[in-house]
Amino acid sequence: MTLAMLAAGCTAEFVEKRPRRNGPVPEIVLDAGGGHLRWSLRGGGWLVKSRRADALEQIAAYCGGETKYKIVDEVARVDTEARYVTDDLGESENLSKGDRHYESRTVQHLYFECEK
């Protein structure tokens, strides 16, 4: 079970996928597509490298191959997300307990474009 929990944190997640948009004729591609992935920077160096490798694999699968995309930007920043659950929404005093309902973590964001 511990191995499964460790493996769950080894992946990148898509934030946005922009699908391919073909033009009026097959020879014209208006937008080859692209997107935005992110992964956590928590953990050891090997774990962060594993998440980045997973992100590149997901991009290659999305764009149709390892040479079919280019990285446009890559930046680390702190993301803050609300962690509300159904029980919290029913009790107003739980919502006033402050930062326990928010999770801040440093994540790496990678923006990419698929090649035409």
C-alpha positions in Angstrom: 0.0 0.0 0.0 2.9 2.4 0.8 4.3 1.8 -2.7 0.9 2.7 -4.2 0.8 5.9 -2.3 4.3 6.8 -3.4 3.5 6.0 -7.0 0.4 8.2 -6.9 2.6 11.3 -6.3 4.9 10.5 -9.2 2.7 11.9 -12.0 2.1 15.2 -13.7 -1.4 16.4 -14.4 -2.9 18.3 -17.3 -4.2 21.8 -16.4 -5.3 22.6 -19.9 -5.5 20.8 -23.3 -5.9 22.8 -26.4 -7.0 20.5 -29.3 -5.8 20.6 -32.8 -7.8 22.9 -35.1 -7.7 22.1 -38.8 -8.3 24.8 -41.4 -10.8 24.8 -44.3 -8.6 22.4 -46.4 -6.5 19.5 -45.1 -3.2 21.3 -45.9 -3.9 24.1 -43.5 -3.7 23.7 -39.7 -4.9 26.7 -37.8 -3.6 25.5 -34.5 -1.6 22.3 -33.9 -2.7 22.2 -30.3 -0.9 22.4 -27.0 -1.5 22.7 -23.4 -0.2 23.1 -19.8 0.9 20.5 -17.3 2.0 20.8 -13.7 3.6 18.6 -11.1 4.7 18.9 -7.4 8.2 19.9 -6.5 8.0 18.2 -3.1 10.2 15.2 -2.4 13.7 14.1 -3.5 15.4 15.1 -6.7 14.8 11.7 -8.3 11.0 12.0 -7.5 10.8 15.4 -9.1 12.7 14.2 -12.2 10.3 11.2 -12.4 7.3 13.6 -12.4 9.0 15.7 -15.2 9.7 12.6 -17.2 6.0 11.6 -16.8 4.9 15.1 -18.0 7.1 14.7 -21.1 5.6 11.3 -21.8 2.1 12.7 -21.5 3.0 15.5 -23.9 4.5 13.1 -26.4 1.4 10.9 -26.3 -0.9 14.0 -26.7 1.0 15.5 -29.6 1.8 12.2 -31.4 5.5 11.6 -30.7 8.6 12.7 -28.9 9.6 15.1 -31.7 6.1 16.5 -32.3 6.1 19.2 -29.6 8.1 22.1 -28.3 8.3 23.5 -24.8 7.2 27.1 -24.7 7.7 28.0 -21.0 8.5 26.3 -17.8 8.1 28.1 -14.4 7.8 27.1 -10.7 5.3 28.9 -8.6 3.1 28.4 -5.5 -0.4 27.2 -6.1 -3.1 27.5 -3.5 -6.2 25.4 -3.7 -9.3 25.1 -1.5 -9.8 21.6 0.0 -13.5 21.8 0.8 -15.5 18.6 1.3 -19.3 18.2 1.5 -19.1 18.1 5.3 -17.4 21.5 5.5 -20.1 23.1 3.4 -22.8 22.0 5.8 -21.3 23.6 8.9 -20.5 27.3 8.7 -18.1 27.1 11.7 -15.8 24.8 9.8 -15.4 27.3 7.0 -14.1 29.9 9.5 -11.2 27.8 10.7 -8.8 29.5 8.4 -5.9 28.1 6.4 -6.7 24.4 7.1 -9.0 24.5 4.2 -6.3 25.7 1.8 -3.3 23.9 0.6 -0.3 25.7 -0.8 2.4 23.9 -2.7 5.2 24.7 -5.0 4.6 23.2 -8.4 6.3 23.3 -11.8 4.2 24.5 -14.7 5.2 23.5 -18.2 3.5 25.0 -21.3 3.9 23.3 -24.7 2.8 23.6 -28.3 2.4 20.6 -30.7 4.2 20.8 -34.0 2.2 21.2 -37.2 
